[in-house]
């Protein structure tokens, strides 16, 4: 069986996996919004894609308005990138993939069915896996395996798809939800809880205060991330958390973890400074990546790498390069 097609959901214990590891290269993108991927050398995100990519991760907002034509175009973009495995989630702009929202806005149920079928059929036609909310496992032909949690949901802001009120916690067990919030994981059949033995978290939006700044005039910013997602990351400690949604937050940041202190409301997350991204260098290469010193510290320090891979910049112009991330992953489930 093709390793990339070995896909299942389970509750394996990561500690029982083999000690042999393999390097796996991920190309991470988000917020392509109907982008035309071409060979234009002046574009930071262009063809040909970087060589040696094993897995492509698209963190949502494939389209601007979720039409069938736009989704088809997004799948063509993904199909043009050579990689063994391609994983994608929806975002708040991909409205035809959110049945409840689409029908509430007066949309046709048949459009939703066609949109979802288009995305799910892409697995057989293009090797593109459309991931709904939950935890999934994959094995590659090299034997490397990983467990990934995926979710298209973001805190409510305006009126758009896949949103939830800011006082709803969908990512954590009920006994970890603060008194001011409502835990809704039981209504999602617990699929929305991020497990503690996950390698990668892929969400459309960021956690609170991490690559989530939205300018509000002058030197003022507000945080567009989710507080409950932040607590889930502190609890699960994945190797990689990738997202988009907040275009101005493009970049990468490493996290380390300490024992949280309830006395001063410390959540146990130590944030390193945001990684320097040489925009000209990334544009010239066609991708951004950690500098060697940060990459070594990330690997040796058992840190979590946060990546906001929004291709669109704050002005909604496609000027950002995709992120190239290498993870050392175990062989065997």
LUMKOL-587349 format. One line per field, with one value per residue (C-alpha): residue number from 1; residue in three letters; x negated, y, z negated. Coordinates in steps of 0.25 Angstrom, whole numbers, plus 2048, in hexadecimal, padded with zeros to 3 digits. Layout:
REM LUMKOL-587349
seq <- NUM_...
type <- ALA_...
u <- X_...
v <- Y_...
w <- Z_...
//
This chain:
REM LUMKOL-587349
seq <- 1_2_3_4_5_6_7_8_9_10_11_12_13_14_15_16_17_18_19_20_21_22_23_24_25_26_27_28_29_30_31_32_33_34_35_36_37_38_39_40_41_42_43_44_45_46_47_48_49_50_51_52_53_54_55_56_57_58_59_60_61_62_63_64_65_66_67_68_69_70_71_72_73_74_75_76_77_78_79_80_81_82_83_84_85_86_87_88_89_90_91_92_93_94_95_96_97_98_99_100_101_102_103_104_105_106_107_108_109_110_111_112_113_114_115_116_117_118_119_120_121_122_123_124_125_126_127_128_129_130_131_132_133_134_135_136_137_138_139_140_141_142_143_144_145_146_147_148_149_150_151_152_153_154_155_156_157_158_159_160_161_162_163_164_165_166_167_168_169_170_171_172_173_174_175_176_177_178_179_180_181_182_183_184_185_186_187_188_189_190_191_192_193_194_195_196_197_198_199_200_201_202_203_204_205_206_207_208_209_210_211_212_213_214_215_216_217_218_219_220_221_222_223_224_225_226_227_228_229_230_231_232_233_234_235_236_237_238_239_240_241_242_243_244_245_246_247_248_249_250_251_252_253_254_255_256_257_258_259_260_261_262_263_264_265_266_267_268_269_270_271_272_273_274_275_276_277_278_279_280_281_282_283_284_285_286_287_288_289_290_291_292_293_294_295_296_297_298_299_300_301_302_303_304_305_306_307_308_309_310_311_312_313_314_315_316_317_318_319_320_321_322_323_324_325_326_327_328_329_330_331_332_333
type <- UNK_UNK_UNK_UNK_UNK_UNK_UNK_UNK_UNK_UNK_UNK_UNK_UNK_UNK_UNK_UNK_UNK_UNK_UNK_UNK_UNK_UNK_UNK_UNK_UNK_UNK_UNK_UNK_UNK_UNK_UNK_UNK_UNK_UNK_UNK_UNK_UNK_UNK_UNK_UNK_UNK_UNK_UNK_UNK_UNK_UNK_UNK_UNK_UNK_UNK_UNK_UNK_UNK_UNK_UNK_UNK_UNK_UNK_UNK_UNK_UNK_UNK_UNK_UNK_UNK_UNK_UNK_UNK_UNK_UNK_UNK_UNK_UNK_UNK_UNK_UNK_UNK_UNK_UNK_UNK_UNK_UNK_UNK_UNK_UNK_UNK_UNK_UNK_UNK_UNK_UNK_UNK_UNK_UNK_UNK_UNK_UNK_UNK_UNK_UNK_UNK_UNK_UNK_UNK_UNK_UNK_UNK_UNK_UNK_UNK_UNK_UNK_UNK_UNK_UNK_UNK_UNK_UNK_UNK_UNK_UNK_UNK_UNK_UNK_UNK_UNK_UNK_UNK_UNK_UNK_UNK_UNK_UNK_UNK_UNK_UNK_UNK_UNK_UNK_UNK_UNK_UNK_UNK_UNK_UNK_UNK_UNK_UNK_UNK_UNK_UNK_UNK_UNK_UNK_UNK_UNK_UNK_UNK_UNK_UNK_UNK_UNK_UNK_UNK_UNK_UNK_UNK_UNK_UNK_UNK_UNK_UNK_UNK_UNK_UNK_UNK_UNK_UNK_UNK_UNK_UNK_UNK_UNK_UNK_UNK_UNK_UNK_UNK_UNK_UNK_UNK_UNK_UNK_UNK_UNK_UNK_UNK_UNK_UNK_UNK_UNK_UNK_UNK_UNK_UNK_UNK_UNK_UNK_UNK_UNK_UNK_UNK_UNK_UNK_UNK_UNK_UNK_UNK_UNK_UNK_UNK_UNK_UNK_UNK_UNK_UNK_UNK_UNK_UNK_UNK_UNK_UNK_UNK_UNK_UNK_UNK_UNK_UNK_UNK_UNK_UNK_UNK_UNK_UNK_UNK_UNK_UNK_UNK_UNK_UNK_UNK_UNK_UNK_UNK_UNK_UNK_UNK_UNK_UNK_UNK_UNK_UNK_UNK_UNK_UNK_UNK_UNK_UNK_UNK_UNK_UNK_UNK_UNK_UNK_UNK_UNK_UNK_UNK_UNK_UNK_UNK_UNK_UNK_UNK_UNK_UNK_UNK_UNK_UNK_UNK_UNK_UNK_UNK_UNK_UNK_UNK_UNK_UNK_UNK_UNK_UNK_UNK_UNK_UNK_UNK_UNK_UNK_UNK_UNK_UNK_UNK_UNK_UNK_UNK_UNK_UNK_UNK_UNK_UNK_UNK_UNK_UNK_UNK_UNK_UNK_UNK_UNK_UNK_UNK_UNK_UNK_UNK_UNK
u <- 800_7FB_7F6_7FD_80A_809_813_81A_81F_81B_816_808_7FD_7F2_7E8_7EA_7E5_7D8_7CB_7C7_7C9_7CA_7C9_7D6_7D7_7E4_7E8_7F2_7FC_809_812_810_81E_81F_810_80B_7FE_7F5_7E6_7E5_7D8_7DC_7E6_7E2_7EB_7E8_7E5_7DD_7DF_7D3_7CD_7CE_7DC_7E2_7EF_7F7_7FF_80A_810_81D_823_820_82A_830_83F_840_845_844_83B_832_831_82D_823_81D_81C_815_80B_808_807_7FC_7F3_7EB_7EC_7F0_7FB_803_80C_816_821_82C_82B_836_836_839_848_84E_847_84E_85C_862_85D_85F_86E_870_86B_875_86C_871_86E_86B_85F_85A_85B_854_849_846_846_83C_833_834_833_826_81F_821_81F_813_80E_814_81A_825_824_831_82F_828_81B_816_80A_801_7F5_7EC_7E4_7D7_7DE_7DF_7ED_7F4_800_807_813_81B_825_82B_832_82E_834_840_83D_847_84F_848_847_841_842_845_847_83B_840_841_836_836_828_826_82C_837_82F_825_82F_82F_83C_83F_83F_848_842_849_840_84B_854_849_848_83A_834_831_828_819_812_806_7FE_7FF_7F4_7FA_806_80B_816_81B_819_80E_80D_80F_802_7FA_7F9_807_805_80F_80C_817_810_803_7FB_808_80A_815_813_81B_817_81F_81C_821_818_80D_810_811_803_7FD_804_801_7F3_7F3_7E6_7ED_7F9_7FC_807_80B_817_810_809_801_7FC_7F3_7E7_7E1_7DF_7D9_7DF_7DA_7E2_7E0_7E9_7F5_7F7_806_801_7FD_806_7FA_7FE_7F0_7ED_7E0_7E0_7D3_7D2_7D8_7CF_7C8_7CE_7C6_7D1_7C7_7C0_7CD_7D2_7C5_7C6_7D5_7D6_7D3_7CC_7C6_7B7_7AD_7AC_7BB_7BC_7B2_7B8_7C6_7C1_7B8_7C1_7CD_7D5_7E2_7E1_7ED_7EF_7F8_7F8_801_7FD_806_800_807_80B_811_806_7FF_7F1_7ED_7E5_7E9_7E2_7D9_7D8_7D0_7D4_7CD_7D9_7D9_7DA_7E7_7F4
v <- 800_80E_814_821_81B_814_81D_81A_820_81A_81C_817_81A_821_81C_80E_812_80D_815_815_823_829_837_83C_849_851_85C_865_86F_876_880_87F_885_881_883_880_878_87A_87A_889_88B_898_891_88B_880_87A_86E_865_862_85F_852_846_849_83E_844_851_857_861_868_86D_878_872_87B_889_885_875_874_867_86D_873_866_85F_86A_867_858_85B_864_858_84E_856_855_848_840_833_838_844_848_853_859_864_872_87D_881_873_875_86A_860_864_85F_866_874_872_86E_87A_883_87E_875_868_85B_854_85E_85A_84B_84E_856_84B_840_848_849_83B_835_83D_832_827_831_839_833_83F_83C_845_844_847_84B_840_838_830_827_826_81D_821_817_81A_814_821_823_82E_832_83F_846_84F_85A_864_86C_87A_884_88C_899_89E_894_889_87A_870_87A_879_883_887_881_873_869_85E_85A_855_84B_851_850_85A_865_871_875_881_878_86D_85F_85A_84E_845_84A_847_839_83D_83D_84C_849_84A_83D_83E_834_83C_83F_84B_854_85B_865_870_87B_87D_87C_889_892_88A_88F_895_8A4_8AC_8BB_8C5_8D2_8D8_8CF_8C8_8BA_8B0_8A1_898_88B_881_880_871_86D_873_86B_85E_861_862_855_84D_853_84F_850_859_862_868_872_87E_887_893_898_8A3_898_890_88B_880_87F_875_871_86A_865_866_862_86B_874_876_881_88B_885_880_876_86F_875_87B_883_885_892_891_88B_894_893_899_89C_89E_891_88A_88F_88C_87D_87C_878_87C_873_874_879_86E_873_873_865_85F_865_860_852_851_858_850_85D_860_867_871_875_87F_87C_886_888_895_8A1_8AB_8B2_8A5_8A5_897_89B_891_884_877_871_865_85D_850_847_83A_830_822_816_80E_811
w <- 800_803_7F6_7F9_7FA_7EC_7E5_7D8_7CB_7BE_7B0_7B1_7A6_7AD_7A3_7A8_7B6_7BB_7B8_7C7_7CD_7DB_7DF_7E6_7EE_7ED_7F6_7EE_7F4_7F0_7F5_804_807_816_819_826_824_830_834_832_82C_826_81D_80F_811_81E_827_827_818_80F_812_808_802_7FB_7F6_7FA_7EF_7F3_7E6_7EC_7F4_802_808_807_806_807_815_81C_826_81C_814_822_824_816_818_825_81E_814_81F_826_81A_81A_80C_807_7FE_7FE_7F3_7F3_7E9_7EC_7E7_7E4_7F3_7F8_7F4_7FD_7F4_7E8_7E9_7DE_7E1_7F0_7EE_7E4_7EE_7F8_800_807_800_80D_80E_801_805_812_80B_800_80B_813_808_803_812_813_80A_816_821_81C_80F_807_7FA_7F5_7E6_7DE_7CF_7C7_7C6_7D1_7D4_7E0_7E4_7EF_7F9_7F1_7E5_7DD_7D7_7D0_7C9_7CC_7C6_7D0_7CE_7D7_7CC_7C7_7BC_7C1_7C8_7D2_7D9_7E0_7E0_7D6_7CA_7BB_7B0_7A8_79B_7A1_79F_7A9_7A8_79A_790_787_77B_781_785_77D_775_77F_78B_790_794_7A1_7A4_7A0_7AB_7B5_7B1_7AB_7B9_7B6_7AA_7AE_7A8_7A0_7A9_7B6_7BF_7C7_7C5_7D1_7CF_7D7_7CC_7C2_7B3_7AB_7AB_7B5_7C3_7C2_7C2_7C9_7CB_7C7_7CA_7C6_7BD_7B8_7BA_7B5_7B4_7BD_7B8_7AF_7A0_79F_7AB_7A3_797_7A0_7A6_798_794_7A1_7A4_7B3_7BB_7C5_7C5_7D2_7D6_7DD_7DD_7D7_7E3_7DC_7D3_7DD_7D7_7CE_7BF_7B6_7A9_79C_791_782_776_776_769_765_75C_767_772_779_784_785_793_795_7A2_7A9_7B2_7C0_7CA_7D3_7E1_7EC_7F6_802_7FF_7FD_80A_811_80C_80D_7FF_7F0_7E6_7D8_7D8_7D5_7C6_7C4_7CB_7C2_7B5_7BA_7BC_7B0_7A6_7A9_7AC_7B3_7C0_7C3_7D2_7D7_7E6_7EC_7FA_7FB_7F3_7EB_7F7_7FD_807_80A_806_7FB_7FE_7F9_7ED_7EF_7E2_7DF_7D4_7CE_7CD_7C8_7D1_7CF_7C8
//
